[in-house]
Amino acid sequence: LCSVRYTGVAGAAFRQEQHSRTLPPGQEDTVTMTVTYAEYQPHVGDQDALKLTVAGAVQETGQVLAKELLVRLHTPELTLTV
């Protein structure tokens, strides 16, 4: 997990996890990673995003699969009632 500036430049990874799963053909599994604001806040600016990169390998063939997910961060709207 790393931050990505509004210009598209990625920062250094600030969170890494490694999981091992053995799945039969056609099966799915879910891995959940909770990232708190306190954890990512020092790495992002006003217009930044978070990029999650996931990679997996098929042990029998050595085939590697990779996927990236870009999460845009939005500042919540502030509504004032006077």
C-alpha positions in Angstrom: 0.0 0.0 0.0 1.4 3.4 -1.0 0.3 6.9 -1.6 0.0 8.3 -5.1 0.3 12.0 -5.7 -2.2 13.9 -8.0 0.6 13.9 -10.6 0.6 10.1 -10.7 3.9 9.7 -8.9 3.8 6.8 -6.3 5.4 7.2 -2.9 7.2 4.5 -1.0 5.2 1.6 0.3 4.1 2.2 3.9 2.3 -1.1 4.5 3.0 -4.6 3.3 1.4 -7.9 4.2 2.0 -11.4 3.0 -0.7 -14.1 3.0 -0.5 -17.7 1.7 -3.6 -19.5 0.5 -4.1 -22.8 -1.2 -7.2 -22.8 -3.4 -8.7 -25.5 -5.5 -9.6 -24.5 -9.2 -12.6 -22.2 -9.4 -12.5 -21.3 -5.7 -12.3 -17.8 -4.2 -11.0 -16.4 -1.0 -11.1 -12.9 0.6 -8.3 -11.3 2.5 -9.2 -8.1 4.5 -6.8 -5.4 5.3 -8.0 -2.6 7.5 -6.0 0.7 7.2 -6.8 3.4 9.7 -6.6 7.1 9.0 -3.8 7.4 11.6 -1.8 5.0 9.5 -2.2 6.5 6.1 -2.6 10.2 7.0 1.2 11.0 7.3 1.7 9.7 3.7 -1.0 11.6 1.8 -1.7 15.2 0.8 -4.9 17.0 -0.2 -5.3 15.5 -3.6 -3.7 12.1 -3.2 -4.9 8.6 -3.5 -3.9 5.2 -2.1 -2.7 2.4 -4.4 -3.0 -1.2 -3.3 -1.0 -3.7 -5.3 -1.8 -7.4 -5.0 0.2 -10.2 -6.5 -0.2 -14.0 -6.5 1.6 -16.9 -7.9 0.5 -20.4 -9.1 2.9 -22.8 -7.5 2.6 -25.5 -10.1 3.3 -23.3 -13.1 5.1 -20.3 -11.7 2.5 -18.0 -13.3 2.3 -14.6 -11.6 -0.9 -12.6 -11.4 -1.0 -8.9 -10.3 -3.7 -6.3 -9.8 -3.7 -2.7 -8.7 -6.5 -0.8 -7.0 -6.5 3.0 -6.9 -8.6 4.5 -4.1 -9.2 8.3 -4.4 -9.5 10.1 -1.1 -12.2 12.7 -0.8 -12.5 15.4 1.9 -16.0 15.2 3.4 -18.2 18.1 2.7 -18.7 20.6 5.6 -22.2 21.8 6.1 -22.8 24.7 8.5 -26.3 25.7 9.7 -26.5 29.1 11.4 
